Amino acid sequence: MATLQLSITLAMFFLQLLSGAHSSTFSIVNKCSYTVWPGVLSGAGTPQISPTGFALQPGQSTSIPVPTSWSGRIWGRTLCTEDSSGKFSCLTGDCGSSTLECSGGAIPPATLAEFTLNGAGGMDFFDVSLVDGYNLPMMISPQGGTGANCTSAGCAADLNGDCPMELKVVDGSEGVACKSACDAFGDPQYCCSGAYATPNTCKPSTYSQFFKTACPTAYSYAYDDGTSTFTCAGADYVITFCPSPSTSVKSSNPMAVDISSTGSQPTSSAFIGGAITTTLAVLWQLRHLF
């Protein structure tokens, strides 16, 4: 039995070598002026990363080794407290576990960093998604990887103050998060559900365009693949909360998009770093496993 197990282990090792599989390191950095509590959710069928939740004080960082072919999400929780009974909760990005570590995903609205490592063609796929709303700036920066579309992506803009009132989550008088139109209204045209469950029927809205104008490389709605999905081979990744102003992509006036109506806008046909349509379908399926 031991000989058989050793043979299987060696076979898997050499298969990974042949496929170019690469184990990555995630460095999670907090450049915010406030504490952020990162949460981690692994996709179905992939190993769980430990810990699944922890605290990062301003200026702190931590590195996490990530298993080969891992998929999952990372996000930041804010305004977290622990009551006298030991129950832990956060005003934004809470995972509902009542503890520091998460046993589930982020409760919207939350900015999400999404990964599928060693996917189709041995490539890593990653994106920052505002499909479930926004609670803080976040960027993903690949380190040492290769590929025409291997570049930093995400949302460095602070949207909480400029969020449309009908989407804004407030704590007192301060905006602390920005809902998606789907979460705010539950309308199938915003949720890409029902009759709007295909790329041909679900188009960007004036609300998703608010996110896209401020954060051009982040997902603004469910089918925003063309300008929001990035790929690398053999990379490690830095996930930064509140990246420095020098990397900000915030527009001078993110409210320049008219949000007074709910009509659809044309879908962008631009593809960053070249066409990747053959692998987008695979990524889209993986993104909906959570």
Phi and psi in degrees as GROMACS dihedral restraints (atoms count N, CA, C in turn):
[ dihedral_restraints ]
;  ai    aj    ak    al  type     phi  dphi    fc
    3     4     5     6     1   -61.7    20    10
    4     5     6     7     1   -39.3    20    10
    6     7     8     9     1   -64.0    20    10
    7     8     9    10     1   -40.6    20    10
    9    10    11    12     1   -64.1    20    10
   10    11    12    13     1   -44.0    20    10
   12    13    14    15     1   -62.3    20    10
   13    14    15    16     1   -40.7    20    10
   15    16    17    18     1   -63.4    20    10
   16    17    18    19     1   -40.7    20    10
   18    19    20    21     1   -63.7    20    10
   19    20    21    22     1   -42.1    20    10
   21    22    23    24     1   -64.0    20    10
   22    23    24    25     1   -43.4    20    10
   24    25    26    27     1   -60.6    20    10
   25    26    27    28     1   -45.5    20    10
   27    28    29    30     1   -64.9    20    10
   28    29    30    31     1   -39.5    20    10
   30    31    32    33     1   -62.3    20    10
   31    32    33    34     1   -43.5    20    10
   33    34    35    36     1   -63.8    20    10
   34    35    36    37     1   -38.8    20    10
   36    37    38    39     1   -61.6    20    10
   37    38    39    40     1   -47.2    20    10
   39    40    41    42     1   -70.4    20    10
   40    41    42    43     1   -31.2    20    10
   42    43    44    45     1   -63.6    20    10
   43    44    45    46     1   -40.5    20    10
   45    46    47    48     1   -63.6    20    10
   46    47    48    49     1   -40.0    20    10
   48    49    50    51     1   -62.9    20    10
   49    50    51    52     1   -44.5    20    10
   51    52    53    54     1   -65.8    20    10
   52    53    54    55     1   -34.7    20    10
   54    55    56    57     1   -83.8    20    10
   55    56    57    58     1    -5.4    20    10
   57    58    59    60     1    77.0    20    10
   58    59    60    61     1    18.4    20    10
   60    61    62    63     1   -60.5    20    10
   61    62    63    64     1   142.9    20    10
   63    64    65    66     1  -139.3    20    10
   64    65    66    67     1   125.5    20    10
   66    67    68    69     1   -80.9    20    10
   67    68    69    70     1   136.9    20    10
   69    70    71    72     1  -111.7    20    10
   70    71    72    73     1   163.8    20    10
   72    73    74    75     1  -117.6    20    10
   73    74    75    76     1   129.0    20    10
   75    76    77    78     1   -99.6    20    10
   76    77    78    79     1   124.5    20    10
   78    79    80    81     1  -105.0    20    10
   79    80    81    82     1   117.3    20    10
   81    82    83    84     1  -105.8    20    10
   82    83    84    85     1   122.0    20    10
   84    85    86    87     1  -121.5    20    10
   85    86    87    88     1   133.9    20    10
   87    88    89    90     1  -108.3    20    10
   88    89    90    91     1   104.9    20    10
   90    91    92    93     1  -101.8    20    10
   91    92    93    94     1     9.8    20    10
   93    94    95    96     1   -72.5    20    10
   94    95    96    97     1   162.5    20    10
   96    97    98    99     1   -86.1    20    10
   97    98    99   100     1     6.3    20    10
   99   100   101   102     1  -136.8    20    10
  100   101   102   103     1   164.7    20    10
  102   103   104   105     1   -69.5    20    10
  103   104   105   106     1   138.9    20    10
  105   106   107   108     1  -121.6    20    10
  106   107   108   109     1   138.3    20    10
  108   109   110   111     1  -109.7    20    10
  109   110   111   112     1    93.8    20    10
  111   112   113   114     1   -61.9    20    10
  112   113   114   115     1   145.8    20    10
  114   115   116   117     1  -122.0    20    10
  115   116   117   118     1   150.4    20    10
  117   118   119   120     1  -132.0    20    10
  118   119   120   121     1   131.6    20    10
  120   121   122   123     1  -128.2    20    10
  121   122   123   124     1   123.9    20    10
  123   124   125   126     1   -88.9    20    10
  124   125   126   127     1   145.8    20    10
  126   127   128   129     1   -71.6    20    10
  127   128   129   130     1   162.7    20    10
  129   130   131   132     1   -59.3    20    10
  130   131   132   133     1   133.1    20    10
  132   133   134   135     1    82.1    20    10
  133   134   135   136     1     5.7    20    10
  135   136   137   138     1  -117.3    20    10
  136   137   138   139     1   153.0    20    10
  138   139   140   141     1   -62.6    20    10
  139   140   141   142     1   146.6    20    10
  141   142   143   144     1   -80.1    20    10
  142   143   144   145     1   136.7    20    10
  144   145   146   147     1   -83.6    20    10
  145   146   147   148     1   142.2    20    10
  147   148   149   150     1  -124.3    20    10
  148   149   150   151     1   134.7    20    10
  150   151   152   153     1   -81.3    20    10
  151   152   153   154     1   163.7    20    10
  153   154   155   156     1   -94.9    20    10
  154   155   156   157     1    -1.5    20    10
  156   157   158   159     1  -167.0    20    10
  157   158   159   160     1   141.8    20    10
  159   160   161   162     1  -164.1    20    10
  160   161   162   163     1   175.0    20    10
  162   163   164   165     1  -108.1    20    10
  163   164   165   166     1   141.5    20    10
  165   166   167   168     1  -126.2    20    10
  166   167   168   169     1   115.5    20    10
  168   169   170   171     1   -74.2    20    10
  169   170   171   172     1   161.9    20    10
  171   172   173   174     1   -52.7    20    10
  172   173   174   175     1   129.4    20    10
  174   175   176   177     1    86.6    20    10
  175   176   177   178     1    -8.2    20    10
  177   178   179   180     1   -84.4    20    10
  178   179   180   181     1   158.6    20    10
  180   181   182   183     1  -147.6    20    10
  181   182   183   184     1   161.5    20    10
  183   184   185   186     1  -147.6    20    10
  184   185   186   187     1   153.2    20    10
  186   187   188   189     1  -115.1    20    10
  187   188   189   190     1   138.4    20    10
  189   190   191   192     1  -127.5    20    10
  190   191   192   193     1   123.3    20    10
  192   193   194   195     1   -72.0    20    10
  193   194   195   196     1   137.2    20    10
  195   196   197   198     1  -116.4    20    10
  196   197   198   199     1   131.3    20    10
  198   199   200   201     1   -63.2    20    10
  199   200   201   202     1   156.3    20    10
  201   202   203   204     1   -59.0    20    10
  202   203   204   205     1   137.9    20    10
  204   205   206   207     1    62.4    20    10
  205   206   207   208     1    29.7    20    10
  207   208   209   210     1   -76.1    20    10
  208   209   210   211     1   147.4    20    10
  210   211   212   213     1  -133.5    20    10
  211   212   213   214     1   148.8    20    10
  213   214   215   216     1   168.2    20    10
  214   215   216   217     1  -171.0    20    10
  216   217   218   219     1  -129.7    20    10
  217   218   219   220     1   148.2    20    10
  219   220   221   222     1  -130.6    20    10
  220   221   222   223     1   137.8    20    10
  222   223   224   225     1  -147.6    20    10
  223   224   225   226     1   172.7    20    10
  225   226   227   228     1  -113.9    20    10
  226   227   228   229     1   132.4    20    10
  228   229   230   231     1   -97.9    20    10
  229   230   231   232     1   144.8    20    10
  231   232   233   234     1  -131.3    20    10
  232   233   234   235     1   160.1    20    10
  234   235   236   237     1    54.6    20    10
  235   236   237   238     1    53.2    20    10
  237   238   239   240     1   -95.1    20    10
  238   239   240   241     1   147.2    20    10
  240   241   242   243     1  -142.7    20    10
  241   242   243   244     1   161.0    20    10
  243   244   245   246     1  -125.9    20    10
  244   245   246   247     1   123.4    20    10
  246   247   248   249     1   -83.8    20    10
  247   248   249   250     1  -177.9    20    10
  249   250   251   252     1   -64.8    20    10
  250   251   252   253     1   -21.3    20    10
  252   253   254   255     1   -89.4    20    10
  253   254   255   256     1    -1.7    20    10
  255   256   257   258     1    91.4    20    10
  256   257   258   259     1     5.6    20    10
  258   259   260   261     1   -75.9    20    10
  259   260   261   262     1   125.1    20    10
  261   262   263   264     1  -100.8    20    10
  262   263   264   265     1   131.9    20    10
  264   265   266   267     1  -149.5    20    10
  265   266   267   268     1   157.1    20    10
  267   268   269   270     1  -130.3    20    10
  268   269   270   271     1   144.4    20    10
  270   271   272   273     1   -72.4    20    10
  271   272   273   274     1   -34.2    20    10
  273   274   275   276     1  -128.7    20    10
  274   275   276   277     1   144.1    20    10
  276   277   278   279     1    73.5    20    10
  277   278   279   280     1    12.0    20    10
  279   280   281   282     1   -58.3    20    10
  280   281   282   283     1   147.0    20    10
  282   283   284   285     1  -108.7    20    10
  283   284   285   286     1     6.6    20    10
  285   286   287   288     1    70.7    20    10
  286   287   288   289     1    16.3    20    10
  288   289   290   291     1   -92.1    20    10
  289   290   291   292     1   -13.1    20    10
  291   292   293   294     1    66.0    20    10
  292   293   294   295     1    10.7    20    10
  294   295   296   297     1  -133.6    20    10
  295   296   297   298     1   168.8    20    10
  297   298   299   300     1   -61.1    20    10
  298   299   300   301     1   -39.9    20    10
  300   301   302   303     1   -86.5    20    10
  301   302   303   304     1   150.6    20    10
  303   304   305   306     1   -98.5    20    10
  304   305   306   307     1   141.1    20    10
  306   307   308   309     1  -112.2    20    10
  307   308   309   310     1     1.6    20    10
  309   310   311   312     1  -148.8    20    10
  310   311   312   313     1  -169.9    20    10
  312   313   314   315     1   -87.8    20    10
  313   314   315   316     1   178.2    20    10
  315   316   317   318     1   -73.0    20    10
  316   317   318   319     1   136.5    20    10
  318   319   320   321     1   -80.2    20    10
  319   320   321   322     1   124.7    20    10
  321   322   323   324     1   -61.5    20    10
  322   323   324   325     1   152.3    20    10
  324   325   326   327     1   -86.6    20    10
  325   326   327   328     1   142.9    20    10
  327   328   329   330     1  -157.9    20    10
  328   329   330   331     1   140.0    20    10
  330   331   332   333     1   -77.1    20    10
  331   332   333   334     1   130.0    20    10
  333   334   335   336     1  -119.2    20    10
  334   335   336   337     1   133.6    20    10
  336   337   338   339     1   -98.6    20    10
  337   338   339   340     1   121.6    20    10
  339   340   341   342     1  -117.3    20    10
  340   341   342   343     1   137.2    20    10
  342   343   344   345     1  -134.8    20    10
  343   344   345   346     1   142.6    20    10
  345   346   347   348     1  -132.4    20    10
  346   347   348   349     1   106.3    20    10
  348   349   350   351     1   -91.7    20    10
  349   350   351   352     1   143.6    20    10
  351   352   353   354     1    51.3    20    10
  352   353   354   355     1    52.0    20    10
  354   355   356   357     1   -88.6    20    10
  355   356   357   358     1  -141.7    20    10
  357   358   359   360     1   -55.7    20    10
  358   359   360   361     1   130.7    20    10
  360   361   362   363     1    68.6    20    10
  361   362   363   364     1    16.4    20    10
  363   364   365   366     1    75.0    20    10
  364   365   366   367     1    11.2    20    10
  366   367   368   369     1   -91.7    20    10
  367   368   369   370     1   150.2    20    10
  369   370   371   372     1   -86.8    20    10
  370   371   372   373     1   137.0    20    10
  372   373   374   375     1  -113.8    20    10
  373   374   375   376     1   135.5    20    10
  375   376   377   378     1  -149.3    20    10
  376   377   378   379     1   155.8    20    10
  378   379   380   381     1  -160.9    20    10
  379   380   381   382     1   161.5    20    10
  381   382   383   384     1  -108.7    20    10
  382   383   384   385     1   125.5    20    10
  384   385   386   387     1  -112.3    20    10
  385   386   387   388     1   132.8    20    10
  387   388   389   390     1  -109.5    20    10
  388   389   390   391     1    15.2    20    10
  390   391   392   393     1   -61.5    20    10
  391   392   393   394     1   -34.5    20    10
  393   394   395   396     1   -95.7    20    10
  394   395   396   397     1    19.9    20    10
  396   397   398   399     1    95.0    20    10
  397   398   399   400     1  -168.0    20    10
  399   400   401   402     1  -143.5    20    10
  400   401   402   403     1   139.9    20    10
  402   403   404   405     1  -133.4    20    10
  403   404   405   406     1   -19.2    20    10
  405   406   407   408     1  -163.8    20    10
  406   407   408   409     1   157.7    20    10
  408   409   410   411     1   -67.7    20    10
  409   410   411   412     1   144.5    20    10
  411   412   413   414     1  -155.3    20    10
  412   413   414   415     1   137.1    20    10
  414   415   416   417     1  -129.4    20    10
  415   416   417   418     1   146.3    20    10
  417   418   419   420     1  -110.1    20    10
  418   419   420   421     1   127.5    20    10
  420   421   422   423     1  -125.5    20    10
  421   422   423   424     1   112.4    20    10
  423   424   425   426     1   -70.3    20    10
  424   425   426   427     1   146.7    20    10
  426   427   428   429     1  -124.6    20    10
  427   428   429   430     1   118.8    20    10
  429   430   431   432     1    77.5    20    10
  430   431   432   433     1     8.1    20    10
  432   433   434   435     1   -87.2    20    10
  433   434   435   436     1   173.7    20    10
  435   436   437   438     1  -128.9    20    10
  436   437   438   439     1   159.5    20    10
  438   439   440   441     1   132.6    20    10
  439   440   441   442     1   147.5    20    10
  441   442   443   444     1   -66.1    20    10
  442   443   444   445     1   -23.5    20    10
  444   445   446   447     1  -112.0    20    10
  445   446   447   448     1    25.6    20    10
  447   448   449   450     1   -95.8    20    10
  448   449   450   451     1    88.8    20    10
  450   451   452   453     1  -149.7    20    10
  451   452   453   454     1   165.2    20    10
  453   454   455   456     1   -64.4    20    10
  454   455   456   457     1   147.4    20    10
  456   457   458   459     1  -150.6    20    10
  457   458   459   460     1   153.5    20    10
  459   460   461   462     1   145.2    20    10
  460   461   462   463     1  -151.6    20    10
  462   463   464   465     1  -136.9    20    10
  463   464   465   466     1   105.1    20    10
  465   466   467   468     1   -91.8    20    10
  466   467   468   469     1    -4.2    20    10
  468   469   470   471     1   -80.1    20    10
  469   470   471   472     1   144.7    20    10
  471   472   473   474     1   -91.5    20    10
  472   473   474   475     1   105.1    20    10
  474   475   476   477     1   -98.5    20    10
  475   476   477   478     1    -7.4    20    10
  477   478   479   480     1   -64.7    20    10
  478   479   480   481     1   -35.7    20    10
  480   481   482   483     1   -74.1    20    10
  481   482   483   484     1   -35.5    20    10
  483   484   485   486     1   -94.6    20    10
  484   485   486   487     1     1.5    20    10
  486   487   488   489     1   -58.9    20    10
  487   488   489   490     1   136.6    20    10
  489   490   491   492     1   -53.7    20    10
  490   491   492   493     1   140.8    20    10
  492   493   494   495     1   -56.3    20    10
  493   494   495   496     1   -36.3    20    10
  495   496   497   498     1   -72.8    20    10
  496   497   498   499     1   -10.7    20    10
  498   499   500   501     1  -109.0    20    10
  499   500   501   502     1   -12.0    20    10
  501   502   503   504     1   -76.1    20    10
  502   503   504   505     1   135.4    20    10
  504   505   506   507     1  -103.0    20    10
  505   506   507   508     1   126.8    20    10
  507   508   509   510     1  -118.9    20    10
  508   509   510   511     1   149.9    20    10
  510   511   512   513     1  -119.8    20    10
  511   512   513   514     1   102.5    20    10
  513   514   515   516     1    72.3    20    10
  514   515   516   517     1  -116.5    20    10
  516   517   518   519     1  -108.5    20    10
  517   518   519   520     1     2.4    20    10
  519   520   521   522     1   -99.7    20    10
  520   521   522   523     1   132.6    20    10
  522   523   524   525     1   -73.4    20    10
  523   524   525   526     1   126.9    20    10
  525   526   527   528     1  -118.7    20    10
  526   527   528   529     1    -9.4    20    10
  528   529   530   531     1  -165.6    20    10
  529   530   531   532     1   165.8    20    10
  531   532   533   534     1  -134.2    20    10
  532   533   534   535     1   115.3    20    10
  534   535   536   537     1   -69.2    20    10
  535   536   537   538     1   157.0    20    10
  537   538   539   540     1   -77.3    20    10
  538   539   540   541     1   159.5    20    10
  540   541   542   543     1   -64.0    20    10
  541   542   543   544     1   -32.6    20    10
  543   544   545   546     1   -61.4    20    10
  544   545   546   547     1   -47.5    20    10
  546   547   548   549     1   -66.6    20    10
  547   548   549   550     1   -37.0    20    10
  549   550   551   552     1   -74.0    20    10
  550   551   552   553     1   -39.3    20    10
  552   553   554   555     1  -115.8    20    10
  553   554   555   556     1   -22.8    20    10
  555   556   557   558     1    68.0    20    10
  556   557   558   559     1    17.4    20    10
  558   559   560   561     1   -80.5    20    10
  559   560   561   562     1   130.7    20    10
  561   562   563   564     1   -54.4    20    10
  562   563   564   565     1   -31.6    20    10
  564   565   566   567     1   -67.8    20    10
  565   566   567   568     1   -26.4    20    10
  567   568   569   570     1   -88.7    20    10
  568   569   570   571     1   -26.5    20    10
  570   571   572   573     1   -91.4    20    10
  571   572   573   574     1    -5.3    20    10
  573   574   575   576     1    54.2    20    10
  574   575   576   577     1    47.6    20    10
  576   577   578   579     1  -125.9    20    10
  577   578   579   580     1   170.8    20    10
  579   580   581   582     1    59.1    20    10
  580   581   582   583     1  -125.7    20    10
  582   583   584   585     1   -70.4    20    10
  583   584   585   586     1    -8.9    20    10
  585   586   587   588     1  -110.5    20    10
  586   587   588   589     1    26.9    20    10
  588   589   590   591     1   -90.9    20    10
  589   590   591   592     1    19.3    20    10
  591   592   593   594     1  -131.6    20    10
  592   593   594   595     1   160.3    20    10
  594   595   596   597     1   -60.6    20    10
  595   596   597   598     1   -28.1    20    10
  597   598   599   600     1   -75.2    20    10
  598   599   600   601     1   -26.8    20    10
  600   601   602   603     1  -103.3    20    10
  601   602   603   604     1   -25.0    20    10
  603   604   605   606     1   -99.6    20    10
  604   605   606   607     1   113.3    20    10
  606   607   608   609     1  -116.7    20    10
  607   608   609   610     1   164.1    20    10
  609   610   611   612     1   -61.9    20    10
  610   611   612   613     1   145.0    20    10
  612   613   614   615     1  -109.1    20    10
  613   614   615   616     1   174.6    20    10
  615   616   617   618     1   -63.9    20    10
  616   617   618   619     1   -27.4    20    10
  618   619   620   621     1   -73.0    20    10
  619   620   621   622     1   -45.0    20    10
  621   622   623   624     1   -65.3    20    10
  622   623   624   625     1   -30.8    20    10
  624   625   626   627     1   -67.7    20    10
  625   626   627   628     1   -26.7    20    10
  627   628   629   630     1   -59.4    20    10
  628   629   630   631     1   -46.7    20    10
  630   631   632   633     1   -66.6    20    10
  631   632   633   634     1   -40.9    20    10
  633   634   635   636     1   -69.3    20    10
  634   635   636   637     1   -36.4    20    10
  636   637   638   639     1   -63.3    20    10
  637   638   639   640     1   -42.0    20    10
  639   640   641   642     1   -78.9    20    10
  640   641   642   643     1   -29.7    20    10
  642   643   644   645     1  -135.0    20    10
  643   644   645   646     1    77.9    20    10
  645   646   647   648     1   -62.1    20    10
  646   647   648   649     1   -23.2    20    10
  648   649   650   651     1  -103.1    20    10
  649   650   651   652     1    11.3    20    10
  651   652   653   654     1  -106.7    20    10
  652   653   654   655     1   150.7    20    10
  654   655   656   657     1   -62.0    20    10
  655   656   657   658     1   129.3    20    10
  657   658   659   660     1  -108.9    20    10
  658   659   660   661     1   -21.9    20    10
  660   661   662   663     1  -154.7    20    10
  661   662   663   664     1   174.2    20    10
  663   664   665   666     1   -58.9    20    10
  664   665   666   667     1   -35.9    20    10
  666   667   668   669     1  -106.2    20    10
  667   668   669   670     1    31.0    20    10
  669   670   671   672     1   -87.3    20    10
  670   671   672   673     1    42.2    20    10
  672   673   674   675     1   -68.0    20    10
  673   674   675   676     1   -41.3    20    10
  675   676   677   678     1   -59.0    20    10
  676   677   678   679     1   -35.8    20    10
  678   679   680   681     1  -111.5    20    10
  679   680   681   682     1    11.4    20    10
  681   682   683   684     1  -132.4    20    10
  682   683   684   685     1    -3.3    20    10
  684   685   686   687     1  -108.0    20    10
  685   686   687   688     1   132.8    20    10
  687   688   689   690     1  -126.8    20    10
  688   689   690   691     1   153.6    20    10
  690   691   692   693     1  -135.8    20    10
  691   692   693   694     1   143.7    20    10
  693   694   695   696     1  -143.3    20    10
  694   695   696   697     1   161.5    20    10
  696   697   698   699     1  -123.9    20    10
  697   698   699   700     1   130.9    20    10
  699   700   701   702     1    68.1    20    10
  700   701   702   703     1    37.3    20    10
  702   703   704   705     1  -108.9    20    10
  703   704   705   706     1   154.4    20    10
  705   706   707   708     1  -101.1    20    10
  706   707   708   709     1   167.0    20    10
  708   709   710   711     1  -136.3    20    10
  709   710   711   712     1   138.1    20    10
  711   712   713   714     1  -106.1    20    10
  712   713   714   715     1   122.3    20    10
  714   715   716   717     1  -107.1    20    10
  715   716   717   718     1   115.7    20    10
  717   718   719   720     1  -114.7    20    10
  718   719   720   721     1   125.5    20    10
  720   721   722   723     1   -88.0    20    10
  721   722   723   724     1   133.6    20    10
  723   724   725   726     1    53.8    20    10
  724   725   726   727     1    62.8    20    10
  726   727   728   729     1   -58.1    20    10
  727   728   729   730     1   158.9    20    10
  729   730   731   732     1   -62.9    20    10
  730   731   732   733     1   155.3    20    10
  732   733   734   735     1   -56.0    20    10
  733   734   735   736     1   -25.9    20    10
  735   736   737   738     1   -67.4    20    10
  736   737   738   739     1   -18.4    20    10
  738   739   740   741     1  -107.4    20    10
  739   740   741   742     1     9.5    20    10
  741   742   743   744     1   -66.8    20    10
  742   743   744   745     1   139.2    20    10
  744   745   746   747     1  -113.7    20    10
  745   746   747   748     1    16.2    20    10
  747   748   749   750     1   -66.6    20    10
  748   749   750   751     1   132.5    20    10
  750   751   752   753     1   -73.1    20    10
  751   752   753   754     1   157.7    20    10
  753   754   755   756     1   -66.2    20    10
  754   755   756   757     1   -24.3    20    10
  756   757   758   759     1  -147.3    20    10
  757   758   759   760     1    81.5    20    10
  759   760   761   762     1   -64.0    20    10
  760   761   762   763     1   -16.9    20    10
  762   763   764   765     1   -85.4    20    10
  763   764   765   766     1    11.1    20    10
  765   766   767   768     1   -63.1    20    10
  766   767   768   769     1   -23.5    20    10
  768   769   770   771     1   -74.2    20    10
  769   770   771   772     1   131.5    20    10
  771   772   773   774     1   -73.5    20    10
  772   773   774   775     1   114.8    20    10
  774   775   776   777     1  -107.8    20    10
  775   776   777   778     1    16.8    20    10
  777   778   779   780     1   -77.2    20    10
  778   779   780   781     1   -18.4    20    10
  780   781   782   783     1  -122.8    20    10
  781   782   783   784     1   170.5    20    10
  783   784   785   786     1  -115.6    20    10
  784   785   786   787     1    22.4    20    10
  786   787   788   789     1   -70.7    20    10
  787   788   789   790     1   157.6    20    10
  789   790   791   792     1   -81.2    20    10
  790   791   792   793     1   154.5    20    10
  792   793   794   795     1  -112.9    20    10
  793   794   795   796     1   157.8    20    10
  795   796   797   798     1   -62.0    20    10
  796   797   798   799     1   145.1    20    10
  798   799   800   801     1   -77.8    20    10
  799   800   801   802     1   135.1    20    10
  801   802   803   804     1   -67.6    20    10
  802   803   804   805     1   140.7    20    10
  804   805   806   807     1  -104.2    20    10
  805   806   807   808     1     4.8    20    10
  807   808   809   810     1   -74.4    20    10
  808   809   810   811     1   140.1    20    10
  810   811   812   813     1  -120.5    20    10
  811   812   813   814     1   123.4    20    10
  813   814   815   816     1   -79.4    20    10
  814   815   816   817     1   126.9    20    10
  816   817   818   819     1    73.1    20    10
  817   818   819   820     1    18.6    20    10
  819   820   821   822     1   100.2    20    10
  820   821   822   823     1   166.7    20    10
  822   823   824   825     1   -72.2    20    10
  823   824   825   826     1   133.3    20    10
  825   826   827   828     1  -132.1    20    10
  826   827   828   829     1    32.5    20    10
  828   829   830   831     1   -64.9    20    10
  829   830   831   832     1   -26.8    20    10
  831   832   833   834     1   -69.4    20    10
  832   833   834   835     1   -23.0    20    10
  834   835   836   837     1  -106.4    20    10
  835   836   837   838     1   -12.4    20    10
  837   838   839   840     1   -64.5    20    10
  838   839   840   841     1   -36.2    20    10
  840   841   842   843     1   -63.0    20    10
  841   842   843   844     1   -40.4    20    10
  843   844   845   846     1   -63.7    20    10
  844   845   846   847     1   -45.6    20    10
  846   847   848   849     1   -61.7    20    10
  847   848   849   850     1   -42.2    20    10
  849   850   851   852     1   -59.8    20    10
  850   851   852   853     1   -40.3    20    10
  852   853   854   855     1   -63.8    20    10
  853   854   855   856     1   -41.7    20    10
  855   856   857   858     1   -67.4    20    10
  856   857   858   859     1   -35.2    20    10
  858   859   860   861     1   -64.1    20    10
  859   860   861   862     1   -25.0    20    10
  861   862   863   864     1   -97.7    20    10
  862   863   864   865     1    15.4    20    10
  864   865   866   867     1   -82.7    20    10
  865   866   867   868     1   -10.5    20    10
